[in-house]
């Protein structure tokens, strides 16, 4: 596991969403997954996809959609309880009193964005994820994953791009270090949310589509 992190430390935020405790020692990925009750195939499928952009189609057959849903649910918790509040705190700390006219616009935009993310995630938590679990257990439902596909338009990722542009183009500050740090957080979150959507598009949706066909 330590070798994996040394290879690409960006996997750290992903590991946190698998609820893997630190203190890895010399244990392998398989050993740590088994100890934490995590399906190793699902773990490797997600990690390899995020690192390479490629889907191991042979591994898809051995992965349960419920394990993917568990990861996505943990990701929602990460964004709403940690990442987005962290960015908001950084933005407030980076505000310059000389920019009093634009500060409320930026934080208002961010708060509206957070509400949009919360609404998007709530739909998945209340409709999509229960459907996936019902489908996996053979329970009847009148929902279809096609409904989710049609509504999955990338709006929450695009909105962060608008916030970046406001700050980059119009925010002249005497505290650039703190605002640059806040911007780096926003860029990181934007990329992370894109990866989150790709896991839904390229792993969860194909898995559910295959089950629906049978």
N, C-alpha and C positions, 0 to 999 in steps of 0.2 A: 504493500500500500504506500509506503514512504517513497518507493521508487516511482510510483505513478504520480505522486504529488510533485516530486522533483522534476519529472518529465514535463508537467504542465500544471503550475500551481493554480490555474483557473478552475481546476476541478474541486478546489476547497469548498466553494460555495455550494457545489453540487453534493459533496459528501455530507454537508450539514443537513441537507434536505432528505438524506437517507437515515438521519438520526444516528450516524455512526459516532460513538464517543472517541475522543482523542486518547492518546496513549497506545499507539498502534504496535509498539515494539517491533519485532521482526516478523509479525504475522502476515500471511498472504491475504490477498483479497478474499479468497474463498473462505478462509478461516474466520476473518472478521465478519463477513456476511452471515455465516452460519451462527456465530455467537450472537449476532444482533437480530436474528430472525428475518434476514433479508434474502430474497431470492437472488442467487449469484448471477443467473442468466439475465434477469431483468437489469441488475446493476451494470453488468458488462455491456449489455445492449445499449443502454442510455449513455454510459461513459464513452464507449467507442463511437457512437453517433455524434456526440458533442465534440469529440476530439478530431474526428476524421470527416464528418459530414456524410458518411456512408452507412447504410443500413445492412446489417448482417441478416439477410433474408432467411438463412438456414436457422438462425437463432430465434427468429420470430415465432416459430412453431412451438417452442418450448417455454414461451413467456405468457403468463396470465395477464389479461388486461387489468385485473384487480391490482396487481403489483405496480403497474404503470399509474393507475389512478391514485394509489397510495403515495407515490412520489409526487404527483401533480398536486394532491391535497397538501402535502407538506410544503410544497413550493408556494402555494397560496398563503399559508401561514407565515412563511418566511418574508414574502413581499409585504403583507399587510401589517404584521406585528413588528417587523424589524427594518427591512430595507427602505420602504417608503417613509416611515417616521424618521429614520436616520438621515435620509436626504433632506427632509423638511427641516430638521434641526440644523444641518449644515448650511442650508440656504439662509435661515434666519441669522445664523452666526456670521454669515458673509455679507449681510446687508450693510450698506454704507448710508449714514444719515443724509449725505448729500444727494442721495438718489431717492428721496422720500416719495416722489411722485410715481416711481416705477416699482418700488418695493411691494406695495399692496397688489399691484397687477401680477407680479411674479408669484407671490405666495397664493393669491386667489386662483391663478391658473393651475398651480400645483395641487391645491386642495380639490379643485374641480376634477383634475386628472385622477387623483386618488379615489374620488367618489365613482368615477367611471370604471376604474379597475375593480373596485369593490363590487359594483353591480355586475360586471362581466364574470368575476369569480363566483358570485352568488348563484348565477344561472348554472354554472358548471357544477357547483356543489349541490344544488337543490334539484337539478333536472338531469344533467348529463351523467354525473357519477353514479347516482342511484340507478339510472337506466343500465349503465354498464354492469353494475353488480347484479341487477335482476336478470339481465341477459346471461351472465356467466352461470347463474344458478337455475337457468331454465324457467324463469318466472315470466308469465305473459305481460306484455306492455304494448301500448299503441304508439310509443315514440320510435323514431328512427334516427340513426346517426347522420343521415342526410340533412336533417333539420339543423343540427349543430354545424355541419360543414357550410351551409348557406349563410349562417350568421357569424362565421369565424373570419372576419375581414381585416384583422390586423390594426384596428383602430387604436387600441391602447398603446401599441408600439409607436405608431405615427405621431401621437400627441406629444410624446417626449421630444421628438424632433423639433416640434414647434417651440417648446420651452427652451431648448438649447439655442435656437435661433434668436429668440428674444434676448437672452442673456449675452450671447456672443456679439450681436450687432448693436445693442442699445444700452448695455450696462457698463458705464465708465465708473470704476471704483478705485478708491485709495487702498483697498485691502485685496489686491488681486490674488494673493496666495490662497486665501480662504475660498474665494469664489471659484478659482481654478480647481480646487479640491472638490467643491460641490459639483462642478461640471463633470469632473472625472467620474464621480458617483453616478451622475445622470447617464453618461455614456455607457458605463458598466451595466446599469439597470436596463437600459434600452436593449443592449446586446443580449442580456440574460433573458429578458422577456421574449425576444425573438427566438431564442433557443427553446424556451418553454413552449411557444406556439408550434415550433417545428416538431417537438416531441409529440404534441397532440396530432399534428397533421400527418407525420410520417411513421408514427408508431401506434398511437392509440386508435386513430380512425381506421387504418388498414386492418388492425386486429379485430375491431368491432364489425367492420364491413364483412370480413371473412366469416365471422360467427353468424351474422344476419343471413348470409346466403344459404346457410345450412339449417 
